[in-house]
């Protein structure tokens, strides 16, 4: 999907981006933007708007719908194009490469800069907007939100967390952020769910993860979505990624979310490596130790 957008970027003209920005501006207030508002929003004449609509429709950057009026909204590709243009203008990236990962709520691609980096496009709310709006606290009090707003807020939250945590915590190094997209360092290693740890590595890797969680709490954040799918294991250690649901430690539910994160990751290791794990763990004591940032070894928290 995103590679197709990167392929048409060279075909787009400045005025095409003016139109896309005009649609984006209108979507702050309604899902579908009245065609009559586009000249004012974009700074283009009515005739130029007509021409640019045809160009952007052909490239599937906008959608049209006739309701009480003729309305337009950005597609995912249109929003991606706006972010890519900004990164290009800032010289953050010079080219888009192969996909690195595709999930329910994000697409990640390799991009070229001074070195290979990762570009993450947030997709929160695009296909499951009602569910995400209900679950994410940064959308619950806003009555005019769209998937653009939801995805942008998720990216903002994740980038803020990465900037705060790096380098004290082993997270991807943040490079740049715009709209719903983040440029960051590529992950070193493989996803924990796909890793095959030797028996002598199991508790050591888990303890590394718990220690990073303690460092994150000390730095002011709880991940709030810890699992085997957002930890990378490599030769240099582990990296914890995917932080859009992170909450600050002064959040009312921070301690509860930390406890859930601890249980999720420890129980994963129990399921996959039962022979190398303690039979019983005092989760309350373990969570307290992580919150105090004095975690040392998992064996110390046996029931």
C-alpha positions as CSV (number, residue, x, y, z in Angstrom):
1,X,0.0,0.0,0.0
2,X,2.6,2.6,1.1
3,X,5.1,1.6,-1.5
4,X,2.5,2.4,-4.2
5,X,2.1,5.9,-2.7
6,X,5.9,6.3,-2.7
7,X,5.8,5.4,-6.4
8,X,3.4,8.2,-7.3
9,X,5.1,10.9,-5.2
10,X,7.2,12.0,-8.1
11,X,4.1,12.5,-10.3
12,X,2.5,14.9,-7.8
13,X,2.8,18.6,-8.1
14,X,2.7,21.2,-5.3
15,X,-0.9,22.1,-6.1
16,X,-1.9,18.5,-5.6
17,X,-0.6,18.7,-2.1
18,X,-2.4,22.0,-1.5
19,X,-5.6,20.2,-2.4
20,X,-4.8,17.2,-0.1
21,X,-4.0,19.7,2.7
22,X,-7.3,21.4,2.1
23,X,-9.2,18.1,2.5
24,X,-7.1,17.3,5.6
25,X,-8.0,20.7,7.1
26,X,-11.8,20.1,6.4
27,X,-11.7,16.7,8.0
28,X,-10.9,18.3,11.3
29,X,-14.6,19.2,11.5
30,X,-16.4,16.5,9.4
31,X,-15.8,13.2,7.8
32,X,-16.6,14.4,4.4
33,X,-15.5,17.8,3.3
34,X,-17.9,19.9,1.1
35,X,-16.4,20.6,-2.3
36,X,-17.5,24.2,-2.0
37,X,-15.0,24.6,0.9
38,X,-12.0,23.3,-0.9
39,X,-11.0,26.5,-2.7
40,X,-10.7,28.4,0.6
41,X,-9.1,25.5,2.4
42,X,-6.5,24.8,-0.2
43,X,-5.8,28.4,-1.5
44,X,-6.6,27.2,-5.0
45,X,-9.1,28.6,-7.5
46,X,-12.3,26.7,-8.2
47,X,-11.0,25.7,-11.6
48,X,-7.7,24.5,-10.1
49,X,-9.6,22.5,-7.5
50,X,-11.6,20.7,-10.2
51,X,-8.3,19.8,-12.0
52,X,-6.6,18.7,-8.8
53,X,-9.5,16.6,-7.7
54,X,-9.3,14.6,-10.9
55,X,-5.6,14.0,-10.5
56,X,-5.9,12.9,-6.8
57,X,-8.9,10.8,-7.5
58,X,-7.1,9.0,-10.3
59,X,-4.2,8.2,-7.9
60,X,-6.7,7.1,-5.2
61,X,-5.5,9.8,-2.7
62,X,-9.0,11.0,-2.0
63,X,-12.5,9.6,-2.0
64,X,-15.8,11.2,-3.1
65,X,-19.3,10.7,-1.8
66,X,-22.5,12.5,-2.6
67,X,-24.7,13.1,0.5
68,X,-26.6,16.4,1.0
69,X,-23.5,17.8,-0.8
70,X,-20.5,16.5,-2.8
71,X,-18.0,15.5,-0.2
72,X,-14.4,14.4,-0.2
73,X,-12.1,12.8,2.3
74,X,-8.5,11.6,2.3
75,X,-7.7,7.9,1.8
76,X,-4.9,6.3,3.8
77,X,-2.7,6.8,0.8
78,X,-3.5,10.5,0.7
79,X,-2.6,11.0,4.3
80,X,0.6,8.9,3.8
81,X,1.5,11.2,0.8
82,X,1.2,14.3,3.0
83,X,3.5,12.8,5.7
84,X,6.0,11.5,3.1
85,X,6.2,15.0,1.5
86,X,7.0,16.6,4.9
87,X,9.7,14.1,5.6
88,X,11.2,14.7,2.2
89,X,11.1,18.4,2.6
90,X,12.9,18.1,5.9
91,X,15.5,15.7,4.4
92,X,14.5,13.1,6.9
93,X,14.2,10.4,4.3
94,X,15.4,10.1,0.7
95,X,13.5,7.0,-0.4
96,X,11.1,4.3,0.7
97,X,12.1,0.6,0.7
98,X,10.6,-2.8,1.5
99,X,7.9,-3.5,4.2
100,X,9.3,-4.5,7.6
101,X,6.0,-5.3,9.2
102,X,2.3,-4.9,8.7
103,X,-0.2,-5.1,11.6
104,X,-3.7,-4.1,12.5
105,X,-2.7,-0.7,13.7
106,X,0.5,0.1,11.8
107,X,2.5,-0.4,8.7
108,X,6.3,-0.3,9.0
109,X,8.7,0.1,6.1
110,X,12.4,0.6,5.6
111,X,13.4,4.1,4.4
112,X,16.7,5.5,3.3
113,X,18.4,8.4,5.0
114,X,21.9,8.8,6.3
115,X,21.5,5.1,7.2
116,X,18.6,2.7,6.8
117,X,15.8,3.6,9.2
118,X,12.2,2.5,9.9
119,X,9.1,4.4,8.9
120,X,6.0,3.6,10.9
121,X,2.5,4.7,9.7
122,X,-0.1,4.5,12.4
123,X,-3.5,3.1,11.3
124,X,-5.5,3.3,14.5
125,X,-9.1,3.9,13.8
126,X,-9.0,3.4,10.1
127,X,-10.8,0.0,10.0
128,X,-12.1,-0.2,13.6
129,X,-12.7,3.5,14.5
130,X,-15.5,3.0,17.0
131,X,-13.6,0.4,19.0
132,X,-10.4,2.5,19.1
133,X,-12.3,5.7,19.9
134,X,-13.9,3.9,22.9
135,X,-10.6,2.4,24.2
136,X,-8.1,5.2,23.7
137,X,-8.3,8.0,26.2
138,X,-7.0,10.6,23.7
139,X,-10.2,10.2,21.7
140,X,-12.8,9.7,24.3
141,X,-13.5,13.4,25.1
142,X,-13.4,14.6,21.5
143,X,-16.7,14.7,19.6
144,X,-15.3,15.6,16.2
145,X,-12.6,13.0,15.9
146,X,-11.8,11.0,12.7
147,X,-9.4,8.2,12.0
148,X,-6.9,10.8,10.9
149,X,-7.0,12.4,14.4
150,X,-6.9,9.1,16.1
151,X,-3.8,7.9,14.2
152,X,-2.1,11.2,14.6
153,X,-2.6,11.2,18.3
154,X,-1.3,7.7,18.6
155,X,1.8,8.6,16.7
156,X,2.3,11.7,18.9
157,X,2.0,9.7,22.0
158,X,4.4,7.1,20.8
159,X,7.0,9.6,19.7
160,X,6.8,11.5,23.0
161,X,7.3,8.3,24.9
162,X,10.3,7.3,22.7
163,X,11.9,10.8,23.1
164,X,11.5,10.5,26.9
165,X,12.7,7.0,27.2
166,X,15.7,6.9,24.8
167,X,18.5,6.2,25.6
168,X,17.8,5.3,29.3
169,X,15.5,2.5,28.1
170,X,16.2,0.2,25.2
171,X,13.6,1.5,22.7
172,X,14.0,2.4,19.1
173,X,15.8,5.7,18.7
174,X,13.3,8.4,17.5
175,X,14.3,10.5,14.5
176,X,11.3,12.5,13.3
177,X,7.6,12.7,13.5
178,X,4.8,14.1,11.3
179,X,1.1,13.5,11.4
180,X,0.5,9.8,11.8
181,X,4.0,8.7,11.0
182,X,7.3,8.2,12.9
183,X,10.8,7.7,11.6
184,X,13.0,5.7,14.0
185,X,15.9,3.4,14.1
186,X,15.4,-0.1,12.7
187,X,15.0,-2.9,15.3
188,X,17.9,-5.1,16.0
189,X,17.0,-8.8,16.1
190,X,13.7,-10.7,15.8
191,X,10.4,-10.5,17.5
192,X,10.3,-12.4,20.7
193,X,7.3,-14.5,19.5
194,X,9.5,-15.8,16.7
195,X,12.7,-16.2,18.6
196,X,14.0,-19.6,19.7
197,X,15.9,-19.2,22.9
198,X,18.3,-21.8,24.2
199,X,17.4,-23.1,27.7
200,X,20.2,-21.2,29.3
201,X,19.0,-17.9,27.7
202,X,15.4,-18.0,28.8
203,X,15.5,-16.5,32.3
204,X,18.3,-14.1,31.3
205,X,16.2,-12.6,28.4
206,X,13.1,-12.3,30.6
207,X,15.1,-10.6,33.3
208,X,16.4,-8.1,30.7
209,X,12.8,-7.3,29.7
210,X,11.7,-6.8,33.2
211,X,14.7,-4.6,33.9
212,X,13.9,-2.4,30.9
213,X,10.3,-2.2,32.2
214,X,11.6,-1.0,35.5
215,X,13.8,1.6,33.8
216,X,10.8,2.8,31.8
217,X,8.8,3.2,34.9
218,X,11.6,5.1,36.5
219,X,11.7,7.3,33.4
220,X,8.0,8.0,33.7
221,X,6.1,5.5,31.5
222,X,4.3,2.2,31.6
223,X,4.1,0.4,28.2
224,X,0.5,-0.8,28.9
225,X,0.5,-3.3,26.0
226,X,3.4,-5.6,26.8
227,X,3.5,-9.0,24.9
228,X,5.8,-11.2,23.0
229,X,4.9,-9.2,19.9
230,X,6.5,-5.9,20.9
231,X,9.9,-7.1,22.2
232,X,12.8,-7.7,19.8
233,X,15.7,-10.0,20.8
234,X,19.1,-9.5,19.2
235,X,22.8,-9.9,19.7
236,X,23.0,-6.6,21.6
237,X,20.1,-7.4,23.9
238,X,16.4,-6.6,23.8
239,X,14.4,-3.7,22.5
240,X,10.9,-2.8,23.6
241,X,8.8,-1.2,20.8
242,X,5.2,-0.1,20.0
243,X,4.5,2.5,22.6
244,X,1.3,4.3,21.4
245,X,-0.8,3.0,24.4
246,X,1.9,4.0,26.9
247,X,0.7,5.9,30.0
248,X,2.7,8.2,32.4
249,X,3.3,6.8,35.8
250,X,1.1,9.4,37.4
251,X,-1.9,8.0,35.5
252,X,-4.6,6.7,37.8
253,X,-4.3,3.2,36.4
254,X,-0.5,3.1,35.9
255,X,0.2,0.6,38.7
256,X,-2.6,-1.7,37.5
257,X,-1.3,-1.5,33.9
258,X,2.2,-2.3,35.0
259,X,1.0,-5.4,36.9
260,X,-0.8,-6.5,33.7
261,X,2.3,-6.0,31.6
262,X,4.4,-8.0,34.1
263,X,1.9,-10.9,34.1
264,X,1.5,-10.9,30.3
265,X,5.3,-11.2,29.7
266,X,6.0,-13.7,32.5
267,X,3.1,-15.9,31.5
268,X,4.3,-16.0,27.9
269,X,7.6,-17.3,29.0
270,X,5.9,-19.9,31.2
271,X,3.8,-21.1,28.2
272,X,6.7,-21.3,25.8
273,X,9.5,-22.4,28.2
274,X,7.8,-24.2,31.1
275,X,10.9,-26.2,32.0
276,X,13.1,-23.1,32.5
277,X,10.7,-21.0,34.5
278,X,9.9,-20.8,38.2
279,X,6.7,-22.7,39.1
280,X,5.3,-19.8,41.1
281,X,5.9,-16.1,41.0
282,X,4.7,-13.5,43.5
283,X,3.4,-11.0,40.9
284,X,2.6,-8.4,43.5
285,X,6.1,-8.3,44.9
286,X,7.6,-8.5,41.4
287,X,5.5,-5.5,40.2
288,X,6.4,-3.5,43.3
289,X,10.1,-4.2,42.7
290,X,9.8,-3.1,39.1
291,X,8.0,0.1,40.2
292,X,10.8,0.8,42.6
293,X,13.4,0.0,39.9
294,X,15.2,-2.5,42.2
295,X,14.4,-5.6,40.2
296,X,17.5,-8.0,40.0
297,X,16.5,-11.6,39.5
298,X,13.3,-13.4,38.9
299,X,14.1,-16.1,41.4
300,X,13.9,-13.6,44.1
301,X,10.1,-13.3,43.7
302,X,9.1,-16.9,44.0
303,X,5.9,-17.5,46.0
